Amino acid sequence: MIIESFYWGDYDLQARLSQRQVYVTALEAITSRCYRFGMFARELLEDETHREWASLQKYEVRTFEAALDLLAAAWRSYNAKNDFRQPHFPSMDRLLVEESGYLWVEWLHKELADWINRSHLVRSVLVIRANQNKPVGYAAMDRFCLDLLERFDDVPWHSETRDAYEHDIPKARIQMIKSCAGVFRRTSENT
């Protein structure tokens, strides 16, 4: 998780550090919930075309770092409006960090439960997992991050946050087209 400011007023370093401590827990929540939604959809529709979704056991944790950072920032934005903390007591610092991490993961679980109604977000996670370190996976991550920015459009995001993903999508598409053209060229040469 990158410890940086993503929106105007994102100054709560303590909350960012507490979120970093539960990074793996939050990441597992996202990937496992989307995996379960995806497997349910495959069974419901008797879909055999997305077999790779069922076989994904491992993934590179940094693959989802950008999206997780945006979700964490959205929570901090909402938390800043409804700060759960009481006046500062030095002996409470460690407990506040632990409580903050717990509240972040709890909020994330509630958010993920709502993704049953946001199938495009679930699909993005599954496409990213199935295409790690490939152009189609990078393009899916950029689209996923833009979808998260739209999902939390009331967060006062820095303009460069949105710009980074909007400018990456065309580059990822070009890279994907070149990659596919190379595969097509090799395939047609072999026939």
N, C-alpha and C positions, 0 to 999 in steps of 0.2 A: 504494500500500500504506500502510495506517495503522500508524504506529509506536506501538503501545500494548500494554498487558498484557491478555491474554485469559484467563489461568488463574493459579491460585495458584502463585507461584514463577517467573513469567515475567519474569525480571529481566535477561536477556541482551541488552542494547542492541546490542552488537557483532553478534550473530547477526541481530537484526532489521534493522540497517542493511545487512548483507551481503545479506539476502533482498530488501531494497528495490532494491539495485543490479541484481538479476537479475529484477525484476518482470515485464518484458515477455517474457523468455525463459520464465519459469514459466507465464505466462498463455497464451503460444502453445503450450506443451506440453499444457495442459489442453484448449484449444479444438481443436487439431489432432488429438489422440488421440481425443477424443469424436467429432469429425467423421468420422474414419476408421472408428470403430466403427459409427457411424450409417449411413454409406454402405454398409458391408459388410452390415448388417442389411437395408437397403432392397433391395440386389441379391439377397441370399439369399432374401428373401420376395417378390421382385418387387413391392415396395410402391410404388405411385404416389400414395398419399395424403399423403405427406410431402415433396412436391417442394421446399418452401421450405427444407428442410434442405440440399439440394444447392446452392442458389443463394446461400448466405450467404458473402460474401467479406469484408465489413467488419463490424466491431462496435465499440461504444464500450468502451474498455478498463476504464472504471470500472464497467461492468456487472457484472463478476466480482470486484470488489475485496473484498467481504465474504467470499465463499467462499475466495478466495485467502489472505486474512488468517487464516482458520480453519485451512486446510491448513498455512500457514507456522507457526502457533502449535502445531499438532500435532507438526510436525517439531522445533520447539524443545523441546517437552516430552520427546520421545523422546531428543533430543540431550542434554538436561540429565541424563538418567539414564545416558547413555553418552558423556560428554564426550570428544570427539576431541582436544581441545587439550592441549598440554603446559604446563608452568610458563611463566609470562609472561616474554617477552624483548621489550623495547621495539622492537628492529629488526624483529621478526616481525609487528607489528601489521597491516601492509598485506597480507602473505601470509596471515595468519589470516582476514582479511575475505574475500579472494578464495577461499580454500579452503572457508570456511564457505558461501559462495554456491554454489560448485560442488557441495558435499555436499548442500545443500538441493535443488538441481535434480535431482541424481542420485536422491535419495530420492523426489522427486516423480514422476520417470519410472517408478520401480519401483511406486509406489502406483497410478499411472494404468494400468499394465499389468494390475493386478489388477482394474480396473474392468470388464474383459470379463466378470467374474462378478458385477458390481454394476450391472446394466443401468439401474436407477432413477437412478443418478448420471449416467450417460451421457445418458439421456433428459432429465434436468433441464437439463444444459448445452445440449442442442440446442433445447429449448423456450425457454430463456432467450435464446439467440441469435436464434431466430426471432421473438421477441416483445419485443425491446428497447424500453424506455420505454413499455410498455403494462401494464395491470393484470395480465394473465395472466403476463407476464414477471416482474413484481415478486413475485407469489404463488409462481411457480416458484423464484425465488431464495430466498425465505424457506424453502420446503420443502427446497431443496437444502442450505441452511445447517444446518437441523435434522437432515437426513440425515447431514451431515458430523459434527455434534456427536455423533450416535448412533454413527457409524462409529468415532470416536475417543473412546468413552465412558470410557476409562481416563485421559484427560487431566482434571485437576481444574479444569474450566472455572469461571469466575466465574458466579454465578447470573444476573447481569444479561445475560450473553452469550446464554444460552438464552432468557431472558425476552424479549429484544428481538425474536427471530424468532418466538416463539410468539404474541406480541401483534400482530405485523405481519401474520400470515397472515389473521386475521379481517378486518382493515382492508383488506387487498389483495383479499379475496374480495368484500367489500361494494363496493369501488371497481369490481371487475370486473363484478359484477352490474349496477351502475348504468350502466356503460359499455355492456354488452350490451343492457340495456333501452333505452338511447338509440338504439342501432343498430337494434334491433327496431322501435322506434317510428317511426324515420325510414323504414325499409324498408316497414312496413305502410302508412304514409301515402302512399308512392309507388305502391302497388298498387291 
